[in-house]
Amino acid sequence: MTRILLSKGLRKFCKWFIGNITFGFVLVGCASKQNIQQRITLAAPEEKVMLERPNSHRTRSNTWSYVFDDHDYINLPLNMTPLNAISTLDSLAQRDKAVSVDVTPKSLVAQRIVENYLKSENKEPTGHCLTVSKTRFEKAYKEIHGHSVYQDLPEYMGTKRYTPKQVYNLLYVSASDTKRGWRSLPEAYRGKGNAGAVAYAGMGTLVDTKGVWAGELQPGALMQVWRFKDDYEKVVKGADVKKLDPYGHSFIFIAYVRNEKNEIEGLKIADQGFQSYRPLVPRDYEVWWGVNLSI
């Protein structure tokens, strides 16, 4: 009997342990379940960060841990309007006529982001969510404007400590810490990830949680979300990454998913394959930030 109880206990522990595997990241967001080792180079040597799996032989003292998305608690009935067959912006508009904003993005960049995604043969490229969403945005921006988004960053973004490019990147990845550098950035845009960085650059309008679920997002909007409001507030103020274990995600908004009563039930998103296989629902995250592009 003792052996049976120990065996059951061990199986439960293993199941719990496997379900709570953590990553060590400096960036907010999440990674797919593929083996990942990427380097995102920002604008200064001290801004280099490494995304690592825990089985890496490398160790870093300034990393955050992020757990896999837990879908077990989500039991949403499959009564939502399917969007798998969407292939053009016209069909997207037909499926989502009741959105309270124009379905066709006002921004050429946003429109190109959606078009590129819908035409892509690899909609789930794996990797880190920030890398994927940032690449999709920057690719579309360059295709429309003919040059990098960094060339159009306004001078007012710069500070005595950072260049406009550095400020943009630090906000984009929510590089929170307790030092003066992070706290020198405008608080109104901290913790909002891609949405905050782009809005501060004057390239779009922020949409908060209430607006997101009121139907205010436009296709192609960049989004940053946080599972817990308390984590978000700590990141904004400046978090000790050795103690805080925040959980967030970065992605692109594609369309609203509505039921037969035309009520919004979820968001169709584009990410690296982490959650894009299903619509996101309000209970997935406590804090939602988006930016409707104006460029």
C-alpha positions in Angstrom: 0.0 0.0 0.0 2.8 2.4 0.9 4.5 1.7 -2.5 1.2 2.4 -4.3 0.7 5.7 -2.5 4.3 6.8 -3.2 3.9 5.8 -6.9 0.7 7.9 -7.2 2.3 10.8 -5.4 5.4 10.7 -7.6 3.2 10.7 -10.8 1.3 13.7 -9.5 4.5 15.6 -8.7 5.9 14.8 -12.1 2.7 16.0 -13.8 2.8 19.2 -11.8 6.5 19.7 -12.5 6.2 19.2 -16.2 3.3 21.5 -16.4 5.3 24.3 -14.7 8.5 24.2 -16.7 9.9 27.7 -16.7 12.0 29.7 -19.1 14.6 32.3 -18.1 13.9 35.5 -20.1 14.7 39.1 -19.8 12.0 40.1 -22.2 8.3 40.0 -21.3 6.3 37.5 -23.2 6.4 33.8 -23.9 8.2 31.4 -26.2 6.9 28.4 -28.1 7.7 24.9 -27.1 10.6 24.6 -29.5 14.2 24.7 -28.5 15.1 28.4 -28.5 18.3 30.3 -28.3 18.0 33.8 -29.7 19.8 37.1 -29.2 17.9 40.3 -29.5 20.4 43.2 -29.8 19.0 46.6 -28.9 20.8 49.9 -29.1 23.5 49.6 -26.5 25.7 46.8 -25.1 23.9 46.7 -21.8 20.6 46.1 -23.6 21.6 42.7 -25.1 19.5 39.9 -23.8 19.6 36.1 -24.3 16.5 34.0 -24.4 17.4 30.6 -23.0 15.9 27.3 -22.2 16.6 26.1 -18.6 18.7 23.2 -19.9 21.2 25.7 -21.3 24.6 25.5 -19.6 24.6 29.3 -19.5 23.5 31.1 -16.4 22.4 34.7 -16.0 21.6 36.6 -12.8 19.2 39.1 -14.4 16.6 36.8 -16.0 12.9 36.5 -15.5 11.0 33.2 -15.5 8.0 32.6 -17.6 5.7 29.5 -17.6 3.9 27.9 -20.5 0.4 29.0 -21.1 -2.0 26.8 -19.1 -5.0 26.0 -21.2 -6.5 23.4 -18.9 -8.9 25.9 -17.2 -10.3 27.1 -20.5 -13.5 25.3 -21.6 -15.0 27.7 -24.0 -17.9 26.2 -26.1 -17.1 25.9 -29.8 -19.9 28.3 -30.9 -17.8 31.1 -32.1 -17.6 32.3 -35.7 -14.8 30.3 -37.3 -12.0 32.4 -38.9 -9.8 29.7 -40.2 -10.9 30.2 -43.8 -10.1 33.9 -43.9 -7.8 34.7 -46.8 -8.5 38.3 -47.6 -9.3 41.6 -45.9 -12.6 41.7 -47.7 -13.7 38.4 -46.2 -12.4 39.6 -42.9 -14.7 42.6 -43.2 -17.7 40.5 -44.1 -17.1 38.3 -41.0 -16.7 41.2 -38.7 -19.2 43.9 -39.8 -20.3 44.9 -36.4 -16.9 45.9 -35.0 -17.3 49.5 -33.6 -14.3 50.7 -35.7 -13.5 50.4 -39.4 -12.6 46.8 -40.1 -10.2 47.8 -42.8 -7.3 49.3 -40.9 -6.8 53.0 -41.3 -3.1 52.4 -41.3 -1.3 51.1 -44.4 1.2 49.4 -42.1 -1.5 47.7 -40.1 -3.2 46.6 -43.4 0.1 45.2 -44.7 0.7 43.3 -41.4 -2.6 41.5 -41.7 -2.1 40.9 -45.5 1.3 39.4 -44.9 0.0 37.2 -42.1 -3.0 35.9 -44.1 -0.8 35.2 -47.2 1.9 33.5 -45.1 2.5 29.8 -45.5 4.1 29.8 -42.1 1.8 31.5 -39.7 3.4 29.9 -36.6 7.1 30.4 -37.0 7.9 29.4 -33.4 10.5 31.4 -31.4 9.9 34.2 -28.9 6.7 36.1 -29.1 8.4 39.5 -29.0 10.8 38.6 -31.8 7.9 37.4 -34.0 5.6 40.4 -33.4 8.4 42.9 -33.8 9.6 41.3 -37.0 6.1 41.3 -38.5 5.6 45.0 -37.6 9.1 46.1 -38.8 8.7 44.1 -42.1 5.4 45.8 -42.9 6.7 49.2 -42.0 9.7 48.9 -44.3 7.5 47.6 -47.1 5.2 50.6 -46.9 7.7 53.4 -46.1 10.8 52.0 -47.7 13.0 52.3 -44.6 13.3 51.1 -41.0 10.9 52.4 -38.3 13.9 53.6 -36.3 14.6 56.3 -38.9 11.2 57.9 -38.1 11.4 57.9 -34.3 10.9 61.5 -33.0 13.8 63.2 -31.2 11.6 63.9 -28.1 11.8 60.2 -27.2 15.5 60.6 -26.3 16.7 61.4 -22.8 20.0 62.4 -21.2 20.6 58.7 -20.7 19.1 57.1 -23.8 18.7 57.7 -27.5 15.2 57.6 -29.1 16.1 54.1 -30.4 17.1 52.9 -27.0 14.0 54.3 -25.3 11.8 52.7 -28.0 13.4 49.3 -27.5 13.4 49.4 -23.8 9.7 50.2 -23.8 9.0 47.6 -26.5 10.5 44.8 -24.4 9.3 46.2 -21.1 12.9 46.0 -19.7 11.8 46.7 -16.2 14.3 47.0 -13.4 14.7 49.0 -10.1 17.5 51.2 -11.5 17.2 54.9 -12.5 17.2 54.0 -16.3 13.9 52.3 -16.4 12.2 54.8 -14.1 13.5 57.7 -16.3 11.2 56.5 -19.1 7.7 57.9 -19.2 5.5 56.0 -16.8 2.4 56.3 -19.0 4.1 54.0 -21.6 6.0 51.6 -19.3 4.8 48.0 -19.1 2.7 48.4 -22.3 5.3 46.7 -24.5 5.0 47.2 -28.2 1.8 49.2 -27.7 3.5 51.6 -25.4 6.6 52.0 -27.5 4.7 52.6 -30.8 2.2 55.0 -29.1 5.0 57.0 -27.5 6.6 57.4 -30.9 3.4 59.0 -32.1 2.6 56.1 -34.5 -0.7 55.0 -33.0 -3.4 55.3 -30.3 -3.4 53.2 -27.2 -6.4 50.9 -26.4 -6.9 49.7 -22.8 -8.6 46.6 -21.5 -12.0 48.1 -21.6 -11.5 49.3 -25.1 -10.2 46.0 -26.3 -13.3 44.2 -25.2 -15.6 47.0 -26.4 -14.5 46.3 -30.0 -12.1 49.3 -30.4 -9.2 47.3 -31.9 -8.4 47.6 -35.6 -6.9 44.6 -37.4 -3.1 44.8 -37.3 -3.0 46.4 -33.9 0.1 45.5 -31.8 -0.7 44.0 -28.4 0.9 43.4 -25.0 -1.0 41.5 -22.3 -0.3 40.5 -18.7 -2.0 37.6 -16.9 -1.9 39.4 -13.5 -2.6 43.1 -12.9 -0.3 43.1 -9.9 2.6 41.9 -12.0 1.9 44.6 -14.6 1.8 47.3 -11.9 5.1 46.1 -10.5 6.7 46.1 -14.0 5.6 49.7 -14.5 7.1 50.9 -11.2 10.3 49.0 -11.7 10.6 45.4 -10.7 13.5 43.4 -9.2 13.6 40.6 -11.8 15.3 38.3 -9.3 12.1 38.2 -7.2 9.3 39.0 -9.7 8.0 36.3 -12.0 5.7 38.2 -14.4 3.8 36.5 -17.2 3.0 38.3 -20.4 2.5 37.9 -24.1 3.1 40.0 -27.3 1.1 39.5 -30.5 -0.8 41.0 -33.4 -4.6 41.5 -33.4 -6.3 40.1 -36.5 -10.0 40.1 -35.8 -12.8 39.8 -33.2 -14.6 36.5 -32.8 -18.3 36.9 -32.3 -21.2 34.6 -31.4 -24.6 34.4 -33.0 -25.8 37.4 -31.0 -22.9 39.4 -32.4 -21.3 39.6 -29.0 -17.5 39.6 -28.8 -16.2 36.3 -27.4 -12.6 36.3 -28.3 -9.7 37.7 -30.3 -8.2 36.1 -33.4 -4.4 36.8 -33.0 -1.1 36.2 -34.8 1.8 35.1 -32.7 4.5 32.5 -33.0 2.1 29.6 -32.5 1.8 29.8 -28.7 -1.8 30.8 -28.5 -2.9 31.6 -32.1 -4.4 28.2 -32.5 -7.4 29.4 -30.6 -9.2 32.7 -29.9 -8.0 34.5 -26.8 -10.8 35.2 -24.2 -11.1 37.8 -21.5 -10.2 35.5 -18.7 -6.8 34.7 -20.3 -5.3 37.9 -19.1 -6.1 40.6 -16.6 -4.4 43.5 -18.4 -4.7 44.1 -22.1 -3.0 46.9 -24.1 -3.2 47.5 -27.8 -2.2 50.2 -30.2 -4.2 51.1 -33.3 -1.6 52.2 -35.9 -1.8 55.5 -37.6 1.2 55.2 -39.9 
